[in-house]
Amino acid sequence: MADAPSPQRSYRAACPNCGAPVDFRSPASAFAVCSYCRSTIVRDGEALRRTGQAAELFDDHSPLQLGASGTYLGRPFTLVGRLQYRTDQGTWNEWHALFDAGPDGQPRPAWLSEDNGRYVLALEAPLGEAAPPAEALVAGQRLTLAGQAWSVASVVEATLIAAQGELPAPPVTGRPFTVADLRNVRDEVATLDYGEPAAPRWSLGRPVALSELAMRGLAEASEKTLGGRGVSCPNCGAALQVTLESTQSIVCTECKAVVDVSGGVGAELSHYVQENAQDGGTPQIPLGRTGTLAIAGRGGTPQPLPWQVVGYVERCEVPEDPEDEQVVWREYLLYHRSEGFAFLVDAEDGWSWTAPLTGVPELRGDAARWRGEDYRKLYDYQGKVTYVLGEFYWKLARDERTFNTDYAGTGAASRKRLNRERTGEGRTQEIVWSAGETMAAETVRRAFQLPEAAAAALRRDATPTSTNASSLLAKLFFWAFVIVVLLILFRCSGDDECDGLRERYGAASAEYQNCQASNRARTGGGSYGGFSSGGSHK
């Protein structure tokens, strides 16, 4: 068992600053941070020497903690240290995991870190070749390293802000450096850490779930309490109840301001006020509601699990022509304690679920292949966030834009979907791939125990607008026909055709406002055209 005494020799001595016990489980570890006074300590033979003091950790209430243990591929490990980093997108943890001694008698270090709401377990390894210069890397770039083809997912400037426990190297805080994440078709993620530019560190990892690791000794609760955080809305002063350990942005329940809480306790809370904050639309699935859905976990096989709605996003497509019809869709951010995050997408062509991938599909022209199945490209489009509620594991920006490409499965996999999303600008871009499947509106209603009266509002026309249509041209002909019919009806009905949208989504909803705008445009002979079903997600 992982919580049994490890066979390798461990070393304990008193902190030279406060006298508290400091443990070294690995003979390869020469550095530690005292858990009591945060002194940075170097082991010099049988003595400990204080070299400085580490900054206080941002209490993110992670379910992980020092001393927690688990098993991976049959080998036990224990979490013995933690590094906490910050970028302009928030903070994240990397936990120093120490595997029990193998056949060579030496324990093996690894790193357990969070990746888009899920976890990655990575081992450091020699790269075996010269790493590319940090300034030469950009998101979306393809390159070959360590004998494999990789796609650069992100390049960020990070800063180590705090450390805890036993570490393989002395923590150097306050100095920004470049970190590049790379993905491949084998569902692997690699990291180039340029903390020491002359000798970049290379690590290779795979996605894991806490349930798969059979973790023991986790924190009993991962909730952030109001008393512990002391967070108030900087716009109206109302108390903000942050409940998830990974929350970077939260929406005030009173004034609907979007507040950045990534800076931690005592940091200035930046925010922005949403234009429709006071009278925005209400989600059809209430925030906080839990429903059992079969969503694919790390292994790719959907399994029924309870997922809680923690966030709600309204998005719209940014048309190339400002006079084109604006397509809108909704996304519900779902959370499961051991599986991480997923999305439930409510688009014009129906419902679907989707979850971020660790790897990247294999691309050949307009075709993609993922886990043995083929996908065809549907269309490219630009999306914009228009309204949000709840909590999110990334920092939200006003009118945040995304650049997306949707793919649909072929043959027996026709219900499956892939999405490529690019965010950011310049070298600070990030590319995230997600995979999912379509689902029936009735499945959504039953899963979240919504009343039967909600069935009509949940249902979407999934035939002519579906991604299974023979071509985008067929969709355009279909919508042109619909528009002609609506123009004829408008002469008799006036604004009455928008009443249903107002009753279903509210007077401030994007659907009702677009309908009103379309009516106004028709009186002036406005043009129409362009359609794509949304499906964007972080």
Secondary structure, DSSP 8 states (H G I E B T S, - for coil): -TTS--SS--EEEE-TTT--EEEE--TT--EEE-TTT-EEEEEETTEEEEEEE---------S--TT-EEEETTEEEEEEEEEEEEETTEEEEEEEEEE---TTS--EEEEEEEETTEEEEEEE---SS----GGG--TT-EEEETTEEEEEEEEEEEEEEEEEEEESS----S--EEEEEEE-TTS-EEEEE-SSTTS-EEEEEEEE-TTTTT-BS--S-----HHHH--B-TTT--B-----TT--EEE-TTT--EEE-TT-TTS---EE--TTTTT----SS-TT-EEEEEEE-TTS-EEEEEEEEEEEEEEEE--SSTTS---EEEEEEEEETTTEEEEEEEETTEEEEEEE-SS--EEETTEEEETTEEEEEEEEEEEEEEEEEEEESS---TT-EEEEEEEEE-GGGTTEEEEEEEESSGGG-EEEEEEEEEE-HHHHHHHTT--GGGHHHH----STTSTTSS-HHHHHHHHHHHHHHHHHHHHHHGGGGGHHHHHHH-TTSHHHHHHHHHHHHHHTT-------------
